[in-house]
Amino acid sequence: MDDDALLALAVRLADQAAAAINAVRAAGFAVDRKTDRTPVTEADHIAEALIVEGLRAAAPGIPVIAEEEIEAGTAPAEPGHRFWLVDPLDGTREFAAGRDNFTVNVGLVEDGRAVLGAVAIPATGEVFWGRVGAGAFKRDAGGTRAISVRAVPAEGVTVMGSHHYQDDPRLGRFLAGRKVARIVNIGSAEKFCRVAEGSADLYPRFGRTMEWDSAAPHAVLEAAGGTIRLLEGGGPLTYRKPRWENPGFVCTGG
């Protein structure tokens, strides 16, 4: 499969997983705890099984690293230079709390870089996708259109922040000296997508994230003309790091 076909596959599976998550939400669900005390639900497991099985059936030569398989210890130990990173339900805390800011993330990494990805927002029906160097797109009730980051408007930057870290003093220090129009605090990879579509300008992330949280939206943002840099040193955010953990980073639009 070429990259366009792989991207189409990621979009299709993210779409299907979003529908499955919405079905679980409508039926009701219990919330369990993983070994690190973070929440997990039936929706996480159903969505991951759907995505992982679909990827392995359609592209058997590309290993899959998925969040719940990592937790269970069943993911491949050596994924090679090209592999999928899957977060079947990014923002489980939001989902469990009845909020709408949770996503499905399906991204492809090659030689340490996020090269393409799809992000679905089940609660709103939006789907974002992109391939670095080939553009980014969004589908919603109004249809499908190309998206891109924007130039910072005269009123100042719109900043995306984490719902669970909105009182972090590091944010105030980071924004010191900038003209800020507003700060929007939500959960999940939706924050990347709002910068990618040009409705926000900046997303600094100080807390811990995992590679499956960021790979798919990273590709969408870069495909839309944005950048992601490390908070320490300003280098690129890369993948296949020890324990799959990301350091702090900042997403920037135009």
C-alpha positions in Angstrom: 0.0 0.0 0.0 1.3 3.5 -0.8 1.0 6.4 1.7 -2.3 7.6 0.3 -3.8 4.2 0.7 -2.4 3.9 4.3 -3.9 7.3 5.1 -7.3 6.3 3.7 -7.1 3.2 5.9 -6.3 5.2 9.0 -9.2 7.5 8.3 -11.6 4.6 7.7 -10.6 2.9 10.9 -10.7 6.1 13.0 -14.2 6.6 11.7 -15.3 3.1 12.6 -13.8 3.3 16.0 -15.6 6.6 16.6 -18.9 5.0 15.8 -18.1 2.1 18.2 -17.2 4.6 21.0 -20.5 6.5 20.5 -22.4 3.2 20.7 -20.8 2.3 24.0 -21.5 5.8 25.3 -25.1 5.6 24.4 -25.5 2.1 26.0 -23.7 3.1 29.2 -20.4 1.7 30.6 -18.3 1.1 33.7 -14.9 2.7 34.4 -12.0 0.6 35.5 -8.4 1.5 36.5 -5.2 0.5 34.9 -2.0 -0.2 36.8 -1.0 3.5 36.7 -4.5 4.4 38.0 -5.6 6.0 34.8 -9.1 5.2 33.7 -10.1 2.6 31.0 -13.5 1.6 29.7 -15.1 -0.9 27.4 -14.9 1.7 24.6 -11.1 1.8 24.8 -10.9 -1.9 24.3 -13.5 -2.2 21.6 -12.0 0.7 19.6 -8.5 -0.6 19.9 -9.4 -4.1 18.8 -11.2 -2.7 15.8 -8.3 -0.5 14.8 -5.5 -3.0 15.4 -7.3 -5.8 13.6 -8.0 -3.6 10.7 -4.4 -2.3 10.4 -2.9 -5.8 10.7 -5.3 -7.2 8.1 -4.8 -4.5 5.5 -1.1 -3.8 6.1 0.4 -6.9 7.7 4.0 -5.7 7.2 3.7 -2.7 9.4 3.8 -3.3 13.2 1.2 -1.7 15.4 1.9 -0.1 18.8 -1.4 0.5 20.6 -2.0 1.9 24.1 -3.9 -1.0 25.6 -1.6 -3.7 24.1 1.3 -1.9 25.7 -0.5 -2.0 29.0 -1.2 -5.7 28.6 2.4 -6.4 27.5 1.4 -7.8 24.1 2.7 -5.2 21.8 5.8 -5.9 19.5 9.0 -5.2 21.4 10.9 -4.2 18.2 8.6 -2.3 15.8 11.3 -1.4 13.3 11.7 1.9 11.5 8.0 2.1 10.3 5.1 1.4 12.6 1.6 2.6 13.6 0.9 4.3 16.9 -2.7 4.0 18.0 -4.6 5.6 20.9 -8.1 4.2 20.5 -9.6 6.7 23.0 -7.5 9.7 23.8 -9.1 11.6 26.7 -10.7 8.7 28.6 -11.1 10.9 31.6 -13.2 13.3 29.5 -15.2 10.4 28.0 -15.9 9.0 31.5 -16.9 12.4 32.9 -19.5 12.9 30.1 -17.5 15.6 28.3 -17.0 15.7 24.5 -13.3 16.4 24.1 -12.0 12.9 23.4 -10.5 11.5 20.2 -9.4 8.4 18.2 -5.8 8.7 17.0 -4.2 6.5 14.3 -0.7 7.7 13.2 2.1 6.3 11.2 5.8 6.8 12.2 8.7 6.4 9.8 12.3 6.8 10.9 11.3 8.6 14.1 8.9 11.1 12.4 5.1 11.2 12.4 4.4 11.1 8.6 0.6 10.7 8.4 -2.4 10.4 10.7 -6.1 10.5 11.3 -7.9 12.0 14.3 -11.6 11.5 14.8 -13.7 13.4 17.4 -16.6 11.0 18.1 -18.9 13.4 20.0 -18.9 16.0 17.2 -18.5 13.8 14.1 -15.4 15.6 13.0 -12.5 13.8 11.4 -9.1 15.3 10.7 -6.3 13.7 8.6 -3.1 14.7 6.9 0.1 13.5 5.3 3.2 15.6 5.8 4.1 17.4 2.6 0.7 16.6 1.0 -1.8 18.7 3.0 -4.4 18.3 5.8 -8.2 17.9 5.7 -11.2 18.0 7.8 -14.6 16.4 7.4 -17.7 17.5 9.4 -21.4 18.0 8.8 -20.5 20.7 6.2 -18.5 18.3 4.1 -14.7 17.8 3.5 -12.3 20.7 3.1 -8.5 21.4 3.2 -7.3 23.0 6.4 -4.2 25.0 7.3 -2.8 27.0 10.2 -3.4 30.7 10.3 -1.4 33.8 10.8 -1.8 35.2 14.4 -4.7 37.6 14.4 -4.4 41.2 15.6 -6.2 40.5 18.8 -3.5 38.0 19.8 -3.1 34.2 20.1 -5.7 31.7 21.0 -4.0 29.2 23.3 -5.1 25.6 23.7 -4.4 24.2 27.2 -5.0 21.0 29.0 -8.3 20.7 30.9 -6.5 18.9 33.8 -3.6 21.3 34.0 -5.3 24.6 33.6 -3.9 26.0 36.8 -0.3 25.0 35.9 1.9 28.1 36.7 4.2 27.1 33.9 1.6 28.3 31.4 1.6 31.8 32.7 5.4 32.0 32.6 5.4 30.6 29.0 2.9 33.2 27.8 4.5 36.1 29.5 5.1 38.9 27.0 2.7 37.5 24.4 -0.6 39.1 23.4 -3.2 36.5 24.4 -6.8 36.7 23.1 -8.0 33.7 25.1 -7.1 30.4 26.6 -9.2 27.3 25.9 -8.8 24.3 28.2 -9.9 21.0 26.9 -8.7 17.4 26.9 -7.2 15.1 24.2 -5.6 15.5 20.8 -8.4 17.9 19.8 -6.1 20.7 20.9 -3.6 19.9 18.0 -6.5 19.8 15.6 -7.8 23.3 16.5 -4.3 24.7 15.8 -4.2 22.8 12.5 -7.5 24.1 11.3 -6.7 27.7 12.2 -9.1 28.2 15.0 -6.2 28.4 17.6 -2.6 29.4 17.4 -0.6 27.8 20.2 -0.6 24.6 22.4 2.2 24.3 24.9 2.3 20.9 26.7 4.1 20.7 30.0 2.8 17.5 31.5 3.5 13.9 30.5 2.1 12.5 27.3 2.7 9.3 25.4 3.7 8.8 21.8 0.3 7.3 20.8 -1.3 10.5 22.2 0.6 12.7 19.8 1.7 10.9 16.6 -1.5 11.2 14.6 -2.3 14.8 15.5 1.3 15.7 15.1 1.2 14.5 11.4 -2.1 16.4 10.9 -0.6 19.6 12.3 2.6 19.5 10.3 0.6 18.6 7.1 -1.5 21.8 7.8 1.7 23.9 8.0 2.2 23.9 11.8 5.3 22.9 13.8 6.0 21.0 17.0 9.1 21.7 19.0 10.5 20.5 22.3 10.2 23.0 25.2 13.7 22.2 26.2 16.2 22.9 23.4 13.7 23.5 20.6 14.4 20.3 18.7 11.8 18.2 16.9 9.5 15.8 18.7 10.5 12.4 17.6 9.2 8.8 18.1 10.3 5.4 19.4 11.7 6.9 22.6 12.3 4.9 25.8 9.0 3.9 27.4 7.2 5.7 24.6 7.1 8.9 26.7 7.1 12.5 25.3 8.9 15.4 26.9 7.3 18.8 27.0 6.6 20.4 23.6 4.8 23.3 22.0 2.5 23.2 18.9 2.6 26.4 16.9 0.4 27.5 14.0 1.3 30.3 11.6 
